[in-house]
Amino acid sequence: FRVGDIRRFSFPMESDLIPLNFDSWNHLSGLRDWHSLFVRVKKALRPGGWFLFDVNTPRRLSGDWSHPEVIFKPDLTYVQCGLLPSRAGHTVRRKILMQVFAKVGGDLRKFSAMVEQCALPRTDLLEMLRAAGFREIQERPFASRVRERHIFMKNRLFLAVRA
């Protein structure tokens, strides 16, 4: 496994599998970055290799994050709230304020961040994958009962793409 900034990350050549999880694509603000990354992933995969990833959809950014999300777990509480979304054509952008309250050792600690996400419509995303050279693109649907059980599964697109 390797960890790094996906805008500059050098993927190992002849890879069998490249996964990018937890909507990491959505944190790329420039559509050129999206296209460049798809091209680099395609070049790094061996023929028949798989590229697996998930993205938040424009509906998630524009609708779901109009309401705060709160998750309670033992020793951790996560709160996020979206600022007003902006649109440029079909692309949606939104800044999200996040706070995490966690027990660290015996102390309660607060961590804060503000992130920005960018989301493309499904059709634009698929077109961009095809432009990068991918031909086999599979949407990996989840049953609605599964999506309803976890807030992060709502309005997400899961894709399996073969080189």
C-alpha positions as CSV (number, residue, x, y, z in Angstrom):
1,F,0.0,0.0,0.0
2,R,1.1,3.5,-0.7
3,V,-0.3,6.8,0.6
4,G,0.2,10.2,-0.9
5,D,-1.2,13.3,-2.5
6,I,-3.1,12.0,-5.5
7,R,-2.3,15.1,-7.6
8,R,1.4,14.2,-7.6
9,F,1.3,10.5,-6.7
10,S,3.4,8.2,-8.9
11,F,1.5,5.0,-9.4
12,P,3.5,1.8,-9.7
13,M,3.4,0.5,-13.3
14,E,1.7,-2.7,-14.3
15,S,-0.6,-2.6,-11.3
16,D,-3.3,-5.1,-11.0
17,L,-5.5,-2.9,-8.7
18,I,-5.6,0.8,-7.9
19,P,-8.2,1.7,-5.3
20,L,-9.0,5.3,-4.3
21,N,-11.4,5.3,-1.4
22,F,-13.5,7.6,0.7
23,D,-14.4,10.1,-2.0
24,S,-10.7,11.2,-2.4
25,W,-11.5,12.4,-6.0
26,N,-14.0,14.9,-4.7
27,H,-11.2,16.8,-3.0
28,L,-9.6,17.7,-6.3
29,S,-11.0,21.1,-7.2
30,G,-9.8,21.3,-10.8
31,L,-11.4,19.2,-13.5
32,R,-7.9,19.1,-15.2
33,D,-6.7,17.3,-12.1
34,W,-9.5,14.8,-12.4
35,H,-8.6,14.1,-16.1
36,S,-4.9,14.0,-15.5
37,L,-5.4,11.5,-12.6
38,F,-7.6,9.2,-14.7
39,V,-4.9,9.2,-17.5
40,R,-2.1,8.4,-15.0
41,V,-4.2,5.6,-13.4
42,K,-5.0,4.1,-16.8
43,K,-1.3,4.1,-17.8
44,A,-0.3,2.5,-14.5
45,L,-2.7,-0.4,-14.8
46,R,-1.7,-3.6,-16.6
47,P,-4.2,-4.7,-19.3
48,G,-7.2,-6.2,-17.4
49,G,-6.3,-4.4,-14.2
50,W,-9.0,-2.8,-12.0
51,F,-9.4,0.8,-10.8
52,L,-11.9,1.0,-7.9
53,F,-13.2,4.2,-6.5
54,D,-16.2,6.1,-5.1
55,V,-17.3,9.7,-5.4
56,N,-19.9,11.9,-3.8
57,T,-22.4,13.0,-6.4
58,P,-23.6,16.6,-7.0
59,R,-26.8,15.6,-5.1
60,R,-24.8,14.7,-2.0
61,L,-23.0,18.1,-2.1
62,S,-25.9,20.2,-2.9
63,G,-28.7,18.4,-1.0
64,D,-27.4,16.1,1.7
65,W,-25.0,18.6,3.2
66,S,-27.6,21.2,3.6
67,H,-28.2,19.5,6.9
68,P,-25.6,18.8,9.5
69,E,-24.4,15.2,9.8
70,V,-23.5,13.9,13.2
71,I,-22.0,10.4,14.0
72,F,-21.7,9.1,17.5
73,K,-19.3,6.2,18.2
74,P,-17.6,5.1,21.4
75,D,-15.1,7.7,22.4
76,L,-15.7,9.8,19.2
77,T,-18.3,12.2,17.9
78,Y,-18.1,13.6,14.3
79,V,-20.0,16.7,13.2
80,Q,-20.0,18.2,9.7
81,C,-21.9,21.1,8.2
82,G,-21.8,22.3,4.7
83,L,-21.6,26.0,3.7
84,L,-23.6,27.3,0.7
85,P,-22.8,25.3,-2.4
86,S,-21.7,26.9,-5.7
87,R,-22.3,25.7,-9.2
88,A,-20.4,26.1,-12.5
89,G,-22.4,24.3,-15.2
90,H,-23.2,20.9,-13.9
91,T,-20.3,20.9,-11.4
92,V,-21.1,21.5,-7.7
93,R,-18.6,22.7,-5.1
94,R,-19.1,23.0,-1.4
95,K,-17.0,23.8,1.6
96,I,-17.6,21.6,4.7
97,L,-16.8,22.5,8.3
98,M,-15.9,19.4,10.3
99,Q,-15.3,18.9,14.0
100,V,-14.3,15.7,15.7
101,F,-14.5,15.2,19.5
102,A,-12.4,12.2,20.6
103,K,-10.9,10.7,23.7
104,V,-7.2,10.6,23.4
105,G,-5.7,8.8,26.3
106,G,-7.7,10.1,29.2
107,D,-8.4,13.5,27.6
108,L,-11.3,14.8,25.4
109,R,-9.8,16.5,22.4
110,K,-11.4,18.6,19.6
111,F,-10.1,18.6,16.0
112,S,-11.4,21.0,13.4
113,A,-11.0,21.2,9.6
114,M,-12.6,22.8,6.6
115,V,-12.5,20.9,3.3
116,E,-13.8,21.7,-0.1
117,Q,-15.3,19.1,-2.4
118,C,-16.2,19.1,-6.1
119,A,-18.7,16.8,-7.7
120,L,-19.5,16.0,-11.3
121,P,-22.7,14.5,-12.7
122,R,-22.4,10.8,-13.5
123,T,-22.5,11.3,-17.3
124,D,-19.6,13.8,-17.1
125,L,-17.6,11.5,-14.9
126,L,-18.1,8.5,-17.3
127,E,-17.2,10.7,-20.3
128,M,-14.0,11.7,-18.6
129,L,-13.1,8.1,-17.9
130,R,-13.7,7.1,-21.5
131,A,-11.6,10.1,-22.7
132,A,-8.7,8.7,-20.5
133,G,-8.9,5.4,-22.4
134,F,-11.1,3.3,-20.1
135,R,-13.7,1.2,-21.9
136,E,-15.1,-1.2,-19.3
137,I,-16.9,0.9,-16.6
138,Q,-19.2,-0.8,-14.1
139,E,-21.3,1.0,-11.6
140,R,-21.4,-1.0,-8.3
141,P,-24.9,-0.4,-6.9
142,F,-25.8,-1.0,-3.3
143,A,-29.3,-1.9,-2.1
144,S,-31.2,1.0,-0.8
145,R,-31.5,-0.7,2.6
146,V,-27.7,-0.7,2.8
147,R,-27.5,2.9,1.7
148,E,-30.1,4.0,4.3
149,R,-28.1,2.4,7.2
150,H,-25.1,4.6,6.8
151,I,-25.1,8.4,6.1
152,F,-21.9,8.2,4.0
153,M,-23.4,5.8,1.6
154,K,-26.1,8.2,0.6
155,N,-25.8,9.7,-2.9
156,R,-22.4,8.2,-3.7
157,L,-21.3,6.5,-6.9
158,F,-19.1,3.4,-6.6
159,L,-17.3,2.4,-9.8
160,A,-15.2,-0.6,-10.9
161,V,-13.2,0.4,-14.1
162,R,-11.1,-2.1,-16.0
163,A,-8.0,-1.2,-18.1
